[in-house]
Amino acid sequence: MFGWPTLDAKTRDLARYIYIQFTENNATCDTFQLAKAMYLADVACYRYTGKKISNIQWRWWPNGPFDPSVYDYRKDCSYSGFLDSQEVADSKHGHKCVAYVKIDLLSDIEAAFVKKVVNKIYNIDFNELTKVAYSTEPMKKIGAKPNGNANKQLLDFSTITQKTLGPSNS
């Protein structure tokens, strides 16, 4: 089997779809951006559906919500052939996704949340993206502050205010 067989298939599709969305915006995506985009997509989806997209157990780390499995999802992108292995080895550099990737497990609504999240964050810098992540309810509920004493505390998504989908006001 090609790639990382222990990775959750839906979360793998989420990571791949995020890379595709960054590329469609002519942007690159490093590990930090991938983690924050995955987290913010989970927050957005939970807000409207009561469920996260990923199976990641987000915790408070020094630069915001994180889980070490994000590294494996990024490596999977390389082993799947649409990220150059050097780009994965040097996580401080972004990449351009150049291959077609079939995304099977994201629903249309989940894909829409991912696209909306990436459209909002693809061009903001590290500090601003950190602020965005820290402004979410799970981070605020535990009293997380940027550059604070992160204790890797599990984030509680049930603290997210639920909303309903309705007609657009625009």
Buried (B, 14 or more C-beta within 10 A) or exposed (E): EEBBEEBBEBBBBBBBBBBBBBBEBEBBBBBBBBBBBBBBBBBBBBBBBEEBBBBBEBBBBEBBBBBEBBBBBBBBBBEBEBBBEEBBEEEEEBBBBEEEBEBEBBEEEBBBBBBBBBEEBBEBEEEEBBEBBBEBBBBEBBEBEBEEEBEEBEBEBEBBEEEEEEEEEE
